[in-house]
Amino acid sequence: MTPTHVGSLFYSLDFTFNPTSAVYGWEQIELKPNGSEIAVTINNLEEYIDLVTDFCLCSGLRVQLEAFRGKFAMHTALYVKHA
């Protein structure tokens, strides 16, 4: 590898601000407007990490918790109604 090639690897991370996850079942998530058009580089990597962390631990988890809460409330109401 030449130093130029090593440098280009650092600056060309080859992904955008719309990650996917086969493990968690996301099809492309837009982390920011036009995220699919914005390449992640060494210069904006920290922003990408912040947005992914927020999605995974806050906004993405919120959707799952709201769904759980709705089902839990429905089942709890049925249980109390029949008790």
C-alpha positions in Angstrom: 0.0 0.0 0.0 1.2 3.4 -0.8 0.7 6.3 1.6 -1.8 7.8 -0.9 -3.8 4.6 -0.9 -3.9 4.5 2.9 -5.0 8.1 3.0 -7.8 7.5 0.6 -9.1 4.7 2.8 -9.4 7.1 5.6 -11.3 9.6 3.6 -13.5 7.2 1.7 -15.5 5.3 4.3 -18.0 4.1 1.6 -21.3 4.6 3.3 -24.0 7.3 3.8 -26.3 8.7 6.4 -28.9 6.1 5.8 -27.8 2.8 7.5 -29.5 -0.5 7.2 -29.5 -3.5 9.5 -30.4 -7.1 8.7 -30.1 -7.9 12.4 -32.6 -5.4 13.6 -34.7 -5.4 10.4 -34.3 -1.8 9.3 -34.5 -1.1 5.6 -32.7 2.3 5.1 -33.1 4.8 7.9 -32.7 8.4 7.0 -30.6 9.8 9.9 -30.8 13.3 8.4 -32.5 14.9 5.4 -31.0 13.6 2.1 -28.9 11.2 4.2 -28.7 8.8 1.2 -26.9 11.5 -0.7 -24.3 12.4 2.0 -21.2 10.3 2.2 -19.7 9.6 5.6 -16.2 10.9 5.7 -13.6 11.3 8.4 -14.8 14.9 8.7 -18.4 14.1 9.5 -17.9 10.7 11.2 -18.6 12.0 14.7 -22.0 13.4 13.5 -22.8 10.0 11.9 -22.0 8.2 15.2 -24.1 10.7 17.2 -27.1 10.2 14.9 -26.8 6.4 14.8 -26.5 6.3 18.6 -29.5 8.6 19.0 -31.5 6.4 16.6 -30.6 3.2 18.3 -30.9 4.3 21.9 -33.6 7.0 21.7 -35.8 7.6 18.7 -35.7 4.0 17.3 -36.2 2.5 20.7 -39.1 4.9 21.5 -41.1 3.3 18.6 -40.6 -0.2 20.1 -41.4 0.9 23.6 -44.6 2.7 22.5 -45.7 -0.5 20.7 -45.0 -2.5 23.8 -46.8 -0.1 26.0 -49.9 -0.2 23.8 -50.0 -4.0 23.8 -49.3 -4.1 27.5 -52.1 -1.6 28.3 -54.5 -3.6 26.1 -53.7 -6.9 27.8 -53.7 -5.3 31.3 -57.1 -3.8 30.6 -58.5 -7.1 29.4 -57.1 -8.9 32.5 -58.6 -6.3 34.9 -61.9 -6.4 33.0 -62.1 -10.2 33.3 -60.8 -10.5 36.9 
